[in-house]
Amino acid sequence: MSTSAFVTIAVFILVAISLYQRFHSEGARKRDQQARPGTAPDTGPGTLRGPTLSREELDAALEQIDRRLEQFRLEYIAISPQPKPALHPWQSKFGGRPYWPRDLDYPRADNGRSLFLLAQLNFEEIPELPSFPGLPDSGLLQFFITDDDLLGLPLDGAGVATGKAHRASNYRVVYHPVIERDTAALEPDVPDTRDAEFFPLQDEYALTFSRESGLPALADYRFGRTGIDLSSLPDEVMDELFDRNEADGSRIGGYANFTQDDPREGETENAWPLLFQMDSESREGVEILWGDAGVGNFFIRPQDLARRDFSRVWYNWDCC
């Protein structure tokens, strides 16, 4: 018997025991009510319509699933935007004015308008991530998108995102292997997200980083490799998994988060790992919003990452 089958059976055994106990207890309670004159059955609003799992039973079921998921745990770099701007143009940050050398052509959209900086990551400030081969350990990686209602998302005629096969025109990912720290050599006349109209953020946020790890996220298409049949699980177990097994937050690598479906569904495993994710976030001094509390993702093929070729990065964002 496969491990995944064992996990499913174990969960059902736990649930079956719970259901039997609840039905048995409920039947005894009803018989006791019938034996006591004047005691009315529970028929009003809020009456328990069926057995539910206790916290202990639910935790036991989740523990069985966690044991199966543990082998698929992935490390990632968690990114935390701070309510303050970066000190220097070449530092890691979300939004603001981008670092840009004077001798390079600034990235523009198909309509000729300059793209706005979504994020820039200085790898000298970021912890190493050995589980993500090919990720640079130096240089500056930048993500640019358009300031319009689509935020640079490429769509076909039917309105379906086509980022995988689309030539990056209304979004761009640029890598600077060598960082120029002479401010006189940098272009001062560059777009500022404070002037943007549709952008997910307006202020500039300095960034901090930490290496974390997480279990497979249900929204990530790679959850299928765990062999766990989500449709066969009790509702309470499913609700709990959806609440806790999320890849929320901004990050480099690891599992990805979505409010809709993973656009990589149907791709071979790890063909397009997550390069960078910016999630919506609202707290004191920090406001990032993709549409209606959505999330933006950038994926890259391992062979392109190894060559430091960021011209074919797959960009996607969605919202509720």
ZADO-1210 file (C-alpha; in nm, 4 decimals, padded with zeros to 6 digits):
<atoms>
<atom x="00.0000" y="00.0000" z="00.0000" code="MET" pos="1"/>
<atom x="00.1368" y="00.3483" z="-00.0884" code="SER" pos="2"/>
<atom x="00.2169" y="00.6035" z="00.1790" code="THR" pos="3"/>
<atom x="-00.0448" y="00.8437" z="00.0433" code="SER" pos="4"/>
<atom x="-00.3119" y="00.5748" z="00.0630" code="ALA" pos="5"/>
<atom x="-00.2085" y="00.5013" z="00.4194" code="PHE" pos="6"/>
<atom x="-00.2435" y="00.8687" z="00.5136" code="VAL" pos="7"/>
<atom x="-00.5921" y="00.8911" z="00.3649" code="THR" pos="8"/>
<atom x="-00.7027" y="00.5700" z="00.5381" code="ILE" pos="9"/>
<atom x="-00.5566" y="00.6869" z="00.8696" code="ALA" pos="10"/>
<atom x="-00.7456" y="01.0154" z="00.8497" code="VAL" pos="11"/>
<atom x="-01.0700" y="00.8348" z="00.7681" code="PHE" pos="12"/>
<atom x="-01.0224" y="00.5949" z="01.0595" code="ILE" pos="13"/>
<atom x="-00.9826" y="00.8881" z="01.2971" code="LEU" pos="14"/>
<atom x="-01.2900" y="01.0558" z="01.1541" code="VAL" pos="15"/>
<atom x="-01.4940" y="00.7344" z="01.1606" code="ALA" pos="16"/>
<atom x="-01.4135" y="00.6792" z="01.5277" code="ILE" pos="17"/>
<atom x="-01.5149" y="01.0362" z="01.6026" code="SER" pos="18"/>
<atom x="-01.8416" y="01.0036" z="01.4094" code="LEU" pos="19"/>
<atom x="-01.9316" y="00.6799" z="01.5860" code="TYR" pos="20"/>
<atom x="-01.8661" y="00.8353" z="01.9238" code="GLN" pos="21"/>
<atom x="-02.0658" y="01.1439" z="01.8412" code="ARG" pos="22"/>
<atom x="-02.3624" y="00.9519" z="01.7006" code="PHE" pos="23"/>
<atom x="-02.3551" y="00.7192" z="02.0007" code="HIS" pos="24"/>
<atom x="-02.3429" y="01.0111" z="02.2425" code="SER" pos="25"/>
<atom x="-02.6176" y="01.1961" z="02.0554" code="GLU" pos="26"/>
<atom x="-02.8417" y="00.8897" z="02.0628" code="GLY" pos="27"/>
<atom x="-02.7898" y="00.8421" z="02.4348" code="ALA" pos="28"/>
<atom x="-02.8710" y="01.2089" z="02.4970" code="ARG" pos="29"/>
<atom x="-03.1950" y="01.1842" z="02.2986" code="LYS" pos="30"/>
<atom x="-03.2978" y="00.8662" z="02.4865" code="ARG" pos="31"/>
<atom x="-03.2296" y="01.0451" z="02.8127" code="ASP" pos="32"/>
<atom x="-03.4464" y="01.3382" z="02.7039" code="GLN" pos="33"/>
<atom x="-03.7309" y="01.1045" z="02.6114" code="GLN" pos="34"/>
<atom x="-03.7080" y="00.9382" z="02.9537" code="ALA" pos="35"/>
<atom x="-03.7405" y="01.2733" z="03.1307" code="ARG" pos="36"/>
<atom x="-04.0901" y="01.4256" z="03.0919" code="PRO" pos="37"/>
<atom x="-04.1008" y="01.7897" z="02.9990" code="GLY" pos="38"/>
<atom x="-03.7607" y="01.7889" z="02.8298" code="THR" pos="39"/>
<atom x="-03.7881" y="01.9233" z="02.4767" code="ALA" pos="40"/>
<atom x="-03.5558" y="01.8118" z="02.1976" code="PRO" pos="41"/>
<atom x="-03.3116" y="02.0631" z="02.0482" code="ASP" pos="42"/>
<atom x="-03.4892" y="02.1857" z="01.7354" code="THR" pos="43"/>
<atom x="-03.4289" y="02.5607" z="01.7425" code="GLY" pos="44"/>
<atom x="-03.1709" y="02.7746" z="01.5657" code="PRO" pos="45"/>
<atom x="-02.8125" y="02.6722" z="01.6285" code="GLY" pos="46"/>
<atom x="-02.8976" y="02.3067" z="01.6855" code="THR" pos="47"/>
<atom x="-02.6125" y="02.0712" z="01.6000" code="LEU" pos="48"/>
<atom x="-02.7179" y="01.9155" z="01.2698" code="ARG" pos="49"/>
<atom x="-02.4433" y="01.6584" z="01.2566" code="GLY" pos="50"/>
<atom x="-02.1278" y="01.5405" z="01.4293" code="PRO" pos="51"/>
<atom x="-01.8140" y="01.7539" z="01.4165" code="THR" pos="52"/>
<atom x="-01.4515" y="01.6863" z="01.5018" code="LEU" pos="53"/>
<atom x="-01.3153" y="01.8037" z="01.8325" code="SER" pos="54"/>
<atom x="-00.9956" y="02.0071" z="01.8391" code="ARG" pos="55"/>
<atom x="-00.8031" y="01.6995" z="01.9542" code="GLU" pos="56"/>
<atom x="-00.9422" y="01.4835" z="01.6758" code="GLU" pos="57"/>
<atom x="-00.8745" y="01.7494" z="01.4161" code="LEU" pos="58"/>
<atom x="-00.5168" y="01.7932" z="01.5366" code="ASP" pos="59"/>
<atom x="-00.4599" y="01.4176" z="01.5197" code="ALA" pos="60"/>
<atom x="-00.5818" y="01.4066" z="01.1587" code="ALA" pos="61"/>
<atom x="-00.3637" y="01.7042" z="01.0637" code="LEU" pos="62"/>
<atom x="-00.0616" y="01.5441" z="01.2279" code="GLU" pos="63"/>
<atom x="-00.0993" y="01.2418" z="01.0019" code="GLN" pos="64"/>
<atom x="-00.1036" y="01.4692" z="00.6966" code="ILE" pos="65"/>
<atom x="00.1933" y="01.6716" z="00.8203" code="ASP" pos="66"/>
<atom x="00.4033" y="01.3572" z="00.8421" code="ARG" pos="67"/>
<atom x="00.3366" y="01.2974" z="00.4748" code="ARG" pos="68"/>
<atom x="00.4040" y="01.6579" z="00.3756" code="LEU" pos="69"/>
<atom x="00.7282" y="01.6977" z="00.5687" code="GLU" pos="70"/>
<atom x="00.9396" y="01.5345" z="00.2970" code="GLN" pos="71"/>
<atom x="00.8237" y="01.8067" z="00.0556" code="PHE" pos="72"/>
<atom x="00.9196" y="02.1017" z="00.2771" code="ARG" pos="73"/>
<atom x="01.0961" y="02.3806" z="00.0830" code="LEU" pos="74"/>
<atom x="01.3230" y="02.6592" z="00.2006" code="GLU" pos="75"/>
<atom x="01.2669" y="03.0147" z="00.0830" code="TYR" pos="76"/>
<atom x="01.3755" y="03.3691" z="00.1593" code="ILE" pos="77"/>
<atom x="01.1022" y="03.5617" z="00.3389" code="ALA" pos="78"/>
<atom x="01.0935" y="03.9322" z="00.2436" code="ILE" pos="79"/>
<atom x="00.9631" y="04.1888" z="00.4896" code="SER" pos="80"/>
<atom x="00.8986" y="04.5441" z="00.3623" code="PRO" pos="81"/>
<atom x="00.9806" y="04.8124" z="00.6193" code="GLN" pos="82"/>
<atom x="00.7959" y="05.1450" z="00.6637" code="PRO" pos="83"/>
<atom x="01.1009" y="05.3452" z="00.5565" code="LYS" pos="84"/>
<atom x="01.2881" y="05.4110" z="00.2308" code="PRO" pos="85"/>
<atom x="01.6182" y="05.2532" z="00.1330" code="ALA" pos="86"/>
<atom x="01.9278" y="05.4539" z="00.2237" code="LEU" pos="87"/>
<atom x="02.1039" y="05.4119" z="-00.1124" code="HIS" pos="88"/>
<atom x="01.9805" y="05.3688" z="-00.4731" code="PRO" pos="89"/>
<atom x="02.1334" y="05.0194" z="-00.4998" code="TRP" pos="90"/>
<atom x="01.9772" y="04.8765" z="-00.1859" code="GLN" pos="91"/>
<atom x="01.6979" y="04.6177" z="-00.1876" code="SER" pos="92"/>
<atom x="01.3556" y="04.7786" z="-00.1862" code="LYS" pos="93"/>
<atom x="00.9978" y="04.7721" z="-00.3083" code="PHE" pos="94"/>
<atom x="00.8897" y="05.0690" z="-00.5194" code="GLY" pos="95"/>
<atom x="01.0396" y="05.4174" z="-00.5309" code="GLY" pos="96"/>
<atom x="01.2990" y="05.5232" z="-00.7861" code="ARG" pos="97"/>
<atom x="01.5045" y="05.2417" z="-00.9381" code="PRO" pos="98"/>
<atom x="01.8794" y="05.2120" z="-00.9466" code="TYR" pos="99"/>
<atom x="01.9754" y="05.2700" z="-01.3112" code="TRP" pos="100"/>
<atom x="02.3178" y="05.3346" z="-01.4732" code="PRO" pos="101"/>
<atom x="02.3265" y="05.6283" z="-01.7162" code="ARG" pos="102"/>
<atom x="02.4830" y="05.4209" z="-01.9964" code="ASP" pos="103"/>
<atom x="02.1900" y="05.1752" z="-02.0201" code="LEU" pos="104"/>
<atom x="01.8616" y="05.2191" z="-02.2069" code="ASP" pos="105"/>
<atom x="01.5805" y="05.2410" z="-01.9532" code="TYR" pos="106"/>
<atom x="01.3096" y="04.9702" z="-01.9910" code="PRO" pos="107"/>
<atom x="00.9952" y="05.0830" z="-02.1690" code="ARG" pos="108"/>
<atom x="00.6562" y="04.9348" z="-02.2539" code="ALA" pos="109"/>
<atom x="00.5186" y="04.8723" z="-02.6035" code="ASP" pos="110"/>
<atom x="00.3631" y="05.2191" z="-02.6007" code="ASN" pos="111"/>
<atom x="00.7016" y="05.3773" z="-02.5315" code="GLY" pos="112"/>
<atom x="00.6248" y="05.4744" z="-02.1743" code="ARG" pos="113"/>
<atom x="00.8793" y="05.4039" z="-01.9041" code="SER" pos="114"/>
<atom x="00.8135" y="05.1068" z="-01.6775" code="LEU" pos="115"/>
<atom x="00.7922" y="05.1535" z="-01.3017" code="PHE" pos="116"/>
<atom x="01.0050" y="04.9696" z="-01.0483" code="LEU" pos="117"/>
<atom x="00.8148" y="04.7010" z="-00.8601" code="LEU" pos="118"/>
<atom x="01.1124" y="04.5648" z="-00.6661" code="ALA" pos="119"/>
<atom x="01.4887" y="04.5377" z="-00.6668" code="GLN" pos="120"/>
<atom x="01.6875" y="04.2729" z="-00.4804" code="LEU" pos="121"/>
<atom x="02.0527" y="04.3189" z="-00.3884" code="ASN" pos="122"/>
<atom x="02.1849" y="03.9663" z="-00.3385" code="PHE" pos="123"/>
<atom x="02.4679" y="04.0895" z="-00.1195" code="GLU" pos="124"/>
<atom x="02.1990" y="04.1640" z="00.1426" code="GLU" pos="125"/>
<atom x="02.0122" y="03.8332" z="00.1028" code="ILE" pos="126"/>
<atom x="02.0896" y="03.5050" z="00.2843" code="PRO" pos="127"/>
<atom x="02.2072" y="03.2157" z="00.0687" code="GLU" pos="128"/>
<atom x="01.9473" y="02.9655" z="-00.0464" code="LEU" pos="129"/>
<atom x="02.1323" y="02.6409" z="-00.1304" code="PRO" pos="130"/>
<atom x="01.8073" y="02.4651" z="-00.2190" code="SER" pos="131"/>
<atom x="01.7585" y="02.7063" z="-00.5125" code="PHE" pos="132"/>
<atom x="02.0494" y="02.6297" z="-00.7495" code="PRO" pos="133"/>
<atom x="02.1572" y="02.9104" z="-00.9777" code="GLY" pos="134"/>
<atom x="02.0295" y="03.1938" z="-00.7616" code="LEU" pos="135"/>
<atom x="02.2895" y="03.4746" z="-00.7732" code="PRO" pos="136"/>
<atom x="02.4927" y="03.5569" z="-00.4630" code="ASP" pos="137"/>
<atom x="02.5819" y="03.9053" z="-00.5865" code="SER" pos="138"/>
<atom x="02.4443" y="04.1700" z="-00.8207" code="GLY" pos="139"/>
<atom x="02.1079" y="04.3446" z="-00.8358" code="LEU" pos="140"/>
<atom x="01.7860" y="04.1956" z="-00.9773" code="LEU" pos="141"/>
<atom x="01.5039" y="04.4330" z="-01.0730" code="GLN" pos="142"/>
<atom x="01.1363" y="04.3799" z="-01.1599" code="PHE" pos="143"/>
<atom x="00.9542" y="04.6409" z="-01.3710" code="PHE" pos="144"/>
<atom x="00.5877" y="04.6578" z="-01.4770" code="ILE" pos="145"/>
<atom x="00.3561" y="04.9091" z="-01.6414" code="THR" pos="146"/>
<atom x="00.1379" y="05.1507" z="-01.4490" code="ASP" pos="147"/>
<atom x="-00.1995" y="05.0560" z="-01.5980" code="ASP" pos="148"/>
<atom x="-00.5033" y="04.8522" z="-01.5015" code="ASP" pos="149"/>
<atom x="-00.3352" y="04.5281" z="-01.6176" code="LEU" pos="150"/>
<atom x="-00.0068" y="04.6065" z="-01.4395" code="LEU" pos="151"/>
<atom x="00.1870" y="04.4663" z="-01.7333" code="GLY" pos="152"/>
<atom x="00.0092" y="04.1304" z="-01.7370" code="LEU" pos="153"/>
<atom x="00.0165" y="03.9889" z="-02.0931" code="PRO" pos="154"/>
<atom x="-00.3234" y="03.8623" z="-02.2125" code="LEU" pos="155"/>
<atom x="-00.4438" y="03.6891" z="-02.5275" code="ASP" pos="156"/>
<atom x="-00.7566" y="03.7907" z="-02.7174" code="GLY" pos="157"/>
<atom x="-00.9770" y="03.5967" z="-02.4777" code="ALA" pos="158"/>
<atom x="-00.8306" y="03.7709" z="-02.1732" code="GLY" pos="159"/>
<atom x="-00.6214" y="03.4732" z="-02.0624" code="VAL" pos="160"/>
<atom x="-00.2761" y="03.5418" z="-01.9191" code="ALA" pos="161"/>
<atom x="-00.0006" y="03.4270" z="-02.1565" code="THR" pos="162"/>
<atom x="00.3091" y="03.5086" z="-01.9551" code="GLY" pos="163"/>
<atom x="00.4832" y="03.1775" z="-02.0240" code="LYS" pos="164"/>
<atom x="00.5087" y="03.2294" z="-02.3995" code="ALA" pos="165"/>
<atom x="00.4873" y="03.6065" z="-02.4090" code="HIS" pos="166"/>
<atom x="00.7786" y="03.8302" z="-02.4970" code="ARG" pos="167"/>
<atom x="00.8343" y="04.0467" z="-02.1923" code="ALA" pos="168"/>
<atom x="00.7297" y="04.3881" z="-02.3208" code="SER" pos="169"/>
<atom x="00.5040" y="04.5442" z="-02.0595" code="ASN" pos="170"/>
<atom x="00.7071" y="04.3930" z="-01.7792" code="TYR" pos="171"/>
<atom x="01.0795" y="04.3388" z="-01.7527" code="ARG" pos="172"/>
<atom x="01.3262" y="04.1607" z="-01.5259" code="VAL" pos="173"/>
<atom x="01.6758" y="04.3079" z="-01.5371" code="VAL" pos="174"/>
<atom x="01.9915" y="04.1748" z="-01.3750" code="TYR" pos="175"/>
<atom x="02.2949" y="04.3915" z="-01.3026" code="HIS" pos="176"/>
<atom x="02.5886" y="04.1568" z="-01.2267" code="PRO" pos="177"/>
<atom x="02.8039" y="04.4517" z="-01.1164" code="VAL" pos="178"/>
<atom x="02.6585" y="04.7302" z="-00.9036" code="ILE" pos="179"/>
<atom x="02.7702" y="05.0869" z="-00.9730" code="GLU" pos="180"/>
<atom x="02.8019" y="05.2742" z="-00.6425" code="ARG" pos="181"/>
<atom x="02.9065" y="05.6082" z="-00.7866" code="ASP" pos="182"/>
<atom x="02.5837" y="05.8101" z="-00.7757" code="THR" pos="183"/>
<atom x="02.7182" y="06.0417" z="-01.0459" code="ALA" pos="184"/>
<atom x="02.7078" y="05.7453" z="-01.2857" code="ALA" pos="185"/>
<atom x="02.3402" y="05.6778" z="-01.2098" code="LEU" pos="186"/>
<atom x="02.0424" y="05.8177" z="-01.3984" code="GLU" pos="187"/>
<atom x="01.8487" y="06.0615" z="-01.1764" code="PRO" pos="188"/>
<atom x="01.5524" y="06.1094" z="-01.4122" code="ASP" pos="189"/>
<atom x="01.3693" y="05.7798" z="-01.3577" code="VAL" pos="190"/>
<atom x="01.0031" y="05.7068" z="-01.2726" code="PRO" pos="191"/>
<atom x="00.8939" y="05.7129" z="-00.9099" code="ASP" pos="192"/>
<atom x="00.6074" y="05.4924" z="-00.7901" code="THR" pos="193"/>
<atom x="00.4789" y="05.7907" z="-00.5904" code="ARG" pos="194"/>
<atom x="00.3655" y="05.9279" z="-00.9284" code="ASP" pos="195"/>
<atom x="00.1938" y="05.6040" z="-01.0363" code="ALA" pos="196"/>
<atom x="-00.1846" y="05.5724" z="-01.0603" code="GLU" pos="197"/>
<atom x="-00.2617" y="05.1975" z="-01.0755" code="PHE" pos="198"/>
<atom x="00.0480" y="05.0530" z="-00.9113" code="PHE" pos="199"/>
<atom x="00.0245" y="04.7964" z="-00.6272" code="PRO" pos="200"/>
<atom x="00.2236" y="05.0350" z="-00.4056" code="LEU" pos="201"/>
<atom x="00.3182" y="05.4007" z="-00.4035" code="GLN" pos="202"/>
<atom x="00.5689" y="05.4453" z="-00.1241" code="ASP" pos="203"/>
<atom x="00.9196" y="05.3045" z="-00.1157" code="GLU" pos="204"/>
<atom x="00.9943" y="05.0285" z="00.1354" code="TYR" pos="205"/>
<atom x="01.3359" y="04.9072" z="00.2460" code="ALA" pos="206"/>
<atom x="01.3546" y="04.5287" z="00.2853" code="LEU" pos="207"/>
<atom x="01.4766" y="04.2764" z="00.5386" code="THR" pos="208"/>
<atom x="01.5291" y="03.9069" z="00.4663" code="PHE" pos="209"/>
<atom x="01.5290" y="03.5770" z="00.6541" code="SER" pos="210"/>
<atom x="01.5613" y="03.2155" z="00.5458" code="ARG" pos="211"/>
<atom x="01.2498" y="03.0154" z="00.6283" code="GLU" pos="212"/>
<atom x="01.0888" y="02.6885" z="00.5214" code="SER" pos="213"/>
<atom x="00.7325" y="02.5799" z="00.4570" code="GLY" pos="214"/>
<atom x="00.5179" y="02.2774" z="00.3830" code="LEU" pos="215"/>
<atom x="00.3483" y="02.2474" z="00.0422" code="PRO" pos="216"/>
<atom x="00.0864" y="02.5151" z="-00.0169" code="ALA" pos="217"/>
<atom x="-00.2508" y="02.3900" z="-00.1371" code="LEU" pos="218"/>
<atom x="-00.2671" y="02.6588" z="-00.4074" code="ALA" pos="219"/>
<atom x="00.0717" y="02.5578" z="-00.5546" code="ASP" pos="220"/>
<atom x="00.0354" y="02.3016" z="-00.8342" code="TYR" pos="221"/>
<atom x="00.3214" y="02.1012" z="-00.6852" code="ARG" pos="222"/>
<atom x="00.0923" y="01.9967" z="-00.4003" code="PHE" pos="223"/>
<atom x="-00.0238" y="01.7211" z="-00.6347" code="GLY" pos="224"/>
<atom x="00.3100" y="01.5446" z="-00.5986" code="ARG" pos="225"/>
<atom x="00.2308" y="01.4700" z="-00.2328" code="THR" pos="226"/>
<atom x="-00.0277" y="01.2127" z="-00.3403" code="GLY" pos="227"/>
<atom x="-00.2848" y="01.3442" z="-00.0903" code="ILE" pos="228"/>
<atom x="-00.6374" y="01.3477" z="-00.2332" code="ASP" pos="229"/>
<atom x="-00.7836" y="01.6707" z="-00.0965" code="LEU" pos="230"/>
<atom x="-01.1341" y="01.5907" z="-00.2210" code="SER" pos="231"/>
<atom x="-01.1483" y="01.2858" z="00.0061" code="SER" pos="232"/>
<atom x="-01.0728" y="01.4750" z="00.3276" code="LEU" pos="233"/>
<atom x="-01.3417" y="01.5897" z="00.5755" code="PRO" pos="234"/>
<atom x="-01.4468" y="01.9534" z="00.5452" code="ASP" pos="235"/>
<atom x="-01.2972" y="02.0481" z="00.8810" code="GLU" pos="236"/>
<atom x="-00.9582" y="01.9099" z="00.7810" code="VAL" pos="237"/>
<atom x="-00.9754" y="02.0892" z="00.4461" code="MET" pos="238"/>
<atom x="-01.0688" y="02.4212" z="00.6082" code="ASP" pos="239"/>
<atom x="-00.7760" y="02.3947" z="00.8458" code="GLU" pos="240"/>
<atom x="-00.5327" y="02.3050" z="00.5683" code="LEU" pos="241"/>
<atom x="-00.6435" y="02.6022" z="00.3583" code="PHE" pos="242"/>
<atom x="-00.6003" y="02.8340" z="00.6564" code="ASP" pos="243"/>
<atom x="-00.2496" y="02.7246" z="00.7498" code="ARG" pos="244"/>
<atom x="-00.0913" y="02.5729" z="00.4357" code="ASN" pos="245"/>
<atom x="-00.0512" y="02.8952" z="00.2451" code="GLU" pos="246"/>
<atom x="00.2594" y="03.0430" z="00.0874" code="ALA" pos="247"/>
<atom x="00.1544" y="03.3948" z="00.1746" code="ASP" pos="248"/>
<atom x="00.3928" y="03.6844" z="00.2097" code="GLY" pos="249"/>
<atom x="00.6612" y="03.8191" z="-00.0213" code="SER" pos="250"/>
<atom x="00.9432" y="03.5735" z="-00.0887" code="ARG" pos="251"/>
<atom x="01.2189" y="03.4334" z="-00.3065" code="ILE" pos="252"/>
<atom x="01.1808" y="03.0637" z="-00.3908" code="GLY" pos="253"/>
<atom x="00.9666" y="02.8083" z="-00.2115" code="GLY" pos="254"/>
<atom x="00.5990" y="02.7486" z="-00.2795" code="TYR" pos="255"/>
<atom x="00.3809" y="03.0144" z="-00.4397" code="ALA" pos="256"/>
<atom x="00.0552" y="03.1744" z="-00.3339" code="ASN" pos="257"/>
<atom x="-00.2497" y="03.2474" z="-00.5520" code="PHE" pos="258"/>
<atom x="-00.6007" y="03.3797" z="-00.5022" code="THR" pos="259"/>
<atom x="-00.7146" y="03.1998" z="-00.8180" code="GLN" pos="260"/>
<atom x="-00.5407" y="02.9058" z="-00.9876" code="ASP" pos="261"/>
<atom x="-00.1732" y="02.8306" z="-01.0355" code="ASP" pos="262"/>
<atom x="-00.1042" y="02.9139" z="-01.4040" code="PRO" pos="263"/>
<atom x="00.1683" y="02.6466" z="-01.4066" code="ARG" pos="264"/>
<atom x="-00.0885" y="02.3668" z="-01.3726" code="GLU" pos="265"/>
<atom x="-00.0025" y="02.0947" z="-01.6234" code="GLY" pos="266"/>
<atom x="00.3669" y="02.1853" z="-01.6365" code="GLU" pos="267"/>
<atom x="00.6252" y="01.9262" z="-01.5372" code="THR" pos="268"/>
<atom x="00.7367" y="01.9405" z="-01.1759" code="GLU" pos="269"/>
<atom x="00.9819" y="02.2230" z="-01.1021" code="ASN" pos="270"/>
<atom x="00.9881" y="02.3362" z="-01.4664" code="ALA" pos="271"/>
<atom x="00.9061" y="02.6914" z="-01.3516" code="TRP" pos="272"/>
<atom x="01.0064" y="02.7459" z="-00.9862" code="PRO" pos="273"/>
<atom x="00.9087" y="03.0655" z="-00.8096" code="LEU" pos="274"/>
<atom x="01.1744" y="03.3339" z="-00.8524" code="LEU" pos="275"/>
<atom x="01.0001" y="03.6178" z="-00.6697" code="PHE" pos="276"/>
<atom x="00.6631" y="03.6832" z="-00.5128" code="GLN" pos="277"/>
<atom x="00.5170" y="04.0121" z="-00.3893" code="MET" pos="278"/>
<atom x="00.2059" y="03.9659" z="-00.1795" code="ASP" pos="279"/>
<atom x="-00.0547" y="04.2196" z="-00.0757" code="SER" pos="280"/>
<atom x="00.0124" y="04.3518" z="00.2719" code="GLU" pos="281"/>
<atom x="-00.1511" y="04.6131" z="00.4916" code="SER" pos="282"/>
<atom x="-00.0058" y="04.7188" z="00.8262" code="ARG" pos="283"/>
<atom x="00.1154" y="05.0362" z="00.9887" code="GLU" pos="284"/>
<atom x="00.3395" y="05.2174" z="00.7430" code="GLY" pos="285"/>
<atom x="00.3165" y="04.9501" z="00.4701" code="VAL" pos="286"/>
<atom x="00.0446" y="04.9283" z="00.2050" code="GLU" pos="287"/>
<atom x="00.0715" y="04.6886" z="-00.0915" code="ILE" pos="288"/>
<atom x="-00.2417" y="04.5935" z="-00.2820" code="LEU" pos="289"/>
<atom x="-00.2737" y="04.3887" z="-00.6023" code="TRP" pos="290"/>
<atom x="-00.6321" y="04.4577" z="-00.7110" code="GLY" pos="291"/>
<atom x="-00.8546" y="04.3066" z="-00.4435" code="ASP" pos="292"/>
<atom x="-00.5909" y="04.1640" z="-00.2048" code="ALA" pos="293"/>
<atom x="-00.4101" y="03.9689" z="-00.4775" code="GLY" pos="294"/>
<atom x="-00.0522" y="03.8566" z="-00.5325" code="VAL" pos="295"/>
<atom x="00.2149" y="03.8925" z="-00.8018" code="GLY" pos="296"/>
<atom x="00.4485" y="03.6078" z="-00.9055" code="ASN" pos="297"/>
<atom x="00.7540" y="03.5692" z="-01.1276" code="PHE" pos="298"/>
<atom x="00.8686" y="03.2218" z="-01.2383" code="PHE" pos="299"/>
<atom x="01.1867" y="03.1191" z="-01.4184" code="ILE" pos="300"/>
<atom x="01.3154" y="02.8045" z="-01.5860" code="ARG" pos="301"/>
<atom x="01.6191" y="02.6555" z="-01.4043" code="PRO" pos="302"/>
<atom x="01.8271" y="02.6549" z="-01.7234" code="GLN" pos="303"/>
<atom x="01.7604" y="03.0261" z="-01.7759" code="ASP" pos="304"/>
<atom x="01.8513" y="03.1042" z="-01.4164" code="LEU" pos="305"/>
<atom x="02.1771" y="02.9142" z="-01.4531" code="ALA" pos="306"/>
<atom x="02.2640" y="03.1334" z="-01.7533" code="ARG" pos="307"/>
<atom x="02.1490" y="03.4513" z="-01.5751" code="ARG" pos="308"/>
<atom x="01.8995" y="03.4941" z="-01.8566" code="ASP" pos="309"/>
<atom x="01.5988" y="03.6833" z="-01.7203" code="PHE" pos="310"/>
<atom x="01.4457" y="03.7696" z="-02.0578" code="SER" pos="311"/>
<atom x="01.1877" y="03.4889" z="-02.0447" code="ARG" pos="312"/>
<atom x="01.0628" y="03.5147" z="-01.6888" code="VAL" pos="313"/>
<atom x="00.6949" y="03.4171" z="-01.6549" code="TRP" pos="314"/>
<atom x="00.4946" y="03.6916" z="-01.4831" code="TYR" pos="315"/>
<atom x="00.1471" y="03.6508" z="-01.3380" code="ASN" pos="316"/>
<atom x="-00.0762" y="03.8267" z="-01.0883" code="TRP" pos="317"/>
<atom x="-00.4289" y="03.7603" z="-00.9730" code="ASP" pos="318"/>
<atom x="-00.6756" y="03.8788" z="-00.7125" code="CYS" pos="319"/>
<atom x="-01.0056" y="03.7764" z="-00.5579" code="CYS" pos="320"/>
</atoms>
